[in-house]
Amino acid sequence: MIYANRALPDYSVLMSVYIKDIPEWFELAVESMANQTHRPKEIIIISDGDITPELCSAQQRCIVGIRN
């Protein structure tokens, strides 16, 4: 789509987190989404089942980082 001279549409991001995900990669992915030129209106992160304590900590760091 071409949005010349028009406002870009709002969009949301839905991201699943799984137990075998690598916390550092998870944080990089969220940071990348949050730092886009046209930021998402919201980033929804779903833990799909149990996750490791390291991933839980990464989620908390991302929440704090995005809100600040």
For each residue, the residues with C-beta under 8 A, 3 or more apart:
1:
2:
3: 6 7 8 9
4:
5:
6: 3
7: 3
8: 3 38
9: 3
10: 40 41
11: 40 41
12: 40 41 42 43 44
13: 33 40 42 43 44
14: 44 46
15: 29 30 33 43 44 45 46
16: 45 46 47 48
17: 21 26 45 46 47 48 51 55 59
18: 21 48 49 51
19: 49 50 51 52 55
20:
21: 17 18 25 26 51 55
22: 25 26
23: 26 27 52 54 55 57 58
24: 27 28 58
25: 21 22 28 29
26: 17 21 22 23 29 30 55 58 59 62
27: 23 24 30 31 58 61 62
28: 24 25 31 32
29: 15 25 26 32 33
30: 15 26 27 33 34 43 45 62 65 66
31: 27 28 34 35 62 65
32: 28 29 35 36
33: 13 15 29 30 36 39 40 43
34: 30 31 39 40 43 65 66
35: 31 32 39
36: 32 33 39 40
37:
38: 8
39: 33 34 35 36
40: 10 11 12 13 33 34 36 43
41: 10 11 12
42: 12 13
43: 12 13 15 30 33 34 40 66
44: 12 13 14 15
45: 15 16 17 30 59 62
46: 14 15 16 17
47: 16 17 50 51 55 59
48: 16 17 18
49: 18 19
50: 19 47
51: 17 18 19 21 47 55 56 59
52: 19 23 55 56
53: 56 57
54: 23 57 58
55: 17 19 21 23 26 47 51 52 58 59
56: 51 52 53 59 60
57: 23 53 54 60 61
58: 23 24 26 27 54 55 61 62
59: 17 26 45 47 51 55 56 62 63
60: 56 57 63 64
61: 27 57 58 64 65
62: 26 27 30 31 45 58 59 65 66
63: 59 60 66 67
64: 60 61 67 68
65: 30 31 34 61 62 68
66: 30 34 43 62 63
67: 63 64
68: 64 65
